[in-house]
């Protein structure tokens, strides 16, 4: 049901999340913030559809 582009973006985010343990704590915090921002945009897009 998801748009292929969004599915691909979600998969990329999951891969980034899996790689988080390889980064420093600072980098991990940046990734968390990025993921939260993406979730917010994704939910907004669903509402707008």
Wavefront OBJ file of the C-alpha trace (Angstrom):
o trace
v 0.000 0.000 0.000
v 2.940 2.301 0.577
v 4.351 4.370 -2.232
v 7.521 2.604 -3.498
v 9.635 5.718 -2.938
v 8.505 5.900 0.688
v 9.085 2.165 1.175
v 12.626 2.591 -0.132
v 13.222 5.526 2.204
v 11.932 3.485 5.164
v 14.249 0.593 4.266
v 17.193 2.993 4.047
v 16.326 4.382 7.491
v 16.208 0.849 8.933
v 19.652 0.126 7.498
v 20.973 3.361 9.007
v 19.465 2.377 12.355
v 21.208 -1.006 12.152
v 24.519 0.776 11.531
v 24.064 3.194 14.441
v 26.080 1.014 16.823
v 29.175 1.644 14.668
v 28.971 5.398 15.207
v 29.892 7.590 18.136
v 27.271 8.687 20.642
v 27.123 12.094 18.973
v 26.467 10.546 15.559
v 23.850 8.249 17.128
v 22.004 11.273 18.534
v 21.997 12.892 15.074
v 20.558 9.735 13.528
v 17.834 9.543 16.179
v 16.864 13.158 15.544
v 16.844 12.510 11.773
v 14.652 9.431 12.230
v 12.200 11.323 14.413
v 12.010 14.118 11.857
v 11.396 11.576 9.093
v 8.628 9.897 11.090
v 6.961 13.267 11.596
v 7.123 14.056 7.857
v 5.874 10.583 6.979
v 2.854 10.885 9.291
v 2.122 14.352 7.896
v 2.193 12.944 4.359
v -0.286 10.223 5.318
v -2.639 12.840 6.749
v -2.354 14.916 3.580
v -3.107 11.953 1.306
l 1 2 3 4 5 6 7 8 9 10 11 12 13 14 15 16 17 18 19 20 21 22 23 24 25 26 27 28 29 30 31 32 33 34 35 36 37 38 39 40 41 42 43 44 45 46 47 48 49
